[in-house]
Amino acid sequence: MGKKKQCWRSGMAARLSEEKEGAGVVELVLILVVLISLVIIFKSQLTALLNLIFEQIQSSAGSVF
């Protein structure tokens, strides 16, 4: 009976390990979905900010050369 109990425990541990890995994948997917959603929502603001930053870099680089 001890051997059967040990086998059950190792099988249970393997399933828990797989579930933890699966949970990690789900968390990663949810984080990506949130990030992509934020980019889509704030696309125009991000574009304006990046354009402003690159314009400032370009004007500063013009004074160096």
C-alpha atoms as one frame of an Amber mdcrd trajectory, in Angstrom:
protein
   0.000   0.000   0.000   2.911   2.369   0.693   4.115   2.040  -2.882   0.677
   2.833  -4.272   0.391   5.916  -2.055   3.835   7.128  -3.153   2.906   6.655
  -6.834  -0.297   8.653  -6.313   1.678  11.446  -4.639   4.240  11.648  -7.432
   1.444  11.751 -10.018  -0.288  14.492  -8.072   2.981  16.458  -7.810   3.481
  16.162 -11.574  -0.037  17.460 -12.222   0.449  20.376  -9.842   3.705  21.241
 -11.568   1.980  21.214 -14.963  -0.841  23.379 -13.620   1.663  25.923 -12.296
   3.346  26.072 -15.705  -0.053  26.488 -17.342  -0.915  29.277 -14.928   2.334
  31.030 -15.839   1.419  30.878 -19.509  -2.046  32.265 -18.794  -0.545  35.125
 -16.764   1.870  35.929 -19.584  -0.926  35.966 -22.161  -3.053  38.240 -19.956
  -0.159  40.672 -19.497   0.394  40.773 -23.266  -3.318  41.378 -23.877  -3.312
  44.287 -21.408  -0.179  45.821 -22.941  -1.500  45.518 -26.488  -4.834  47.005
 -25.399  -3.074  49.974 -23.794  -1.048  50.575 -26.944  -4.201  50.485 -29.070
  -6.079  52.812 -26.703  -3.263  55.362 -26.425  -1.915  54.985 -29.975  -2.417
  58.618 -30.982  -0.879  59.962 -27.765   2.100  57.603 -28.082   2.613  58.594
 -31.711   2.529  62.300 -30.840   4.975  61.782 -27.966   7.407  59.788 -30.105
   7.211  62.367 -32.913   8.019  65.131 -30.423  10.947  63.173 -28.996  12.397
  62.424 -32.437  11.960  66.053 -33.546  13.915  67.183 -30.485  16.624  64.608
 -31.151  16.832  65.691 -34.783  17.094  69.376 -33.906  19.731  68.674 -31.261
  21.686  66.483 -33.655  21.581  69.287 -36.251  23.350  71.626 -33.852  26.089
  69.029 -33.205  26.921  68.460 -36.862
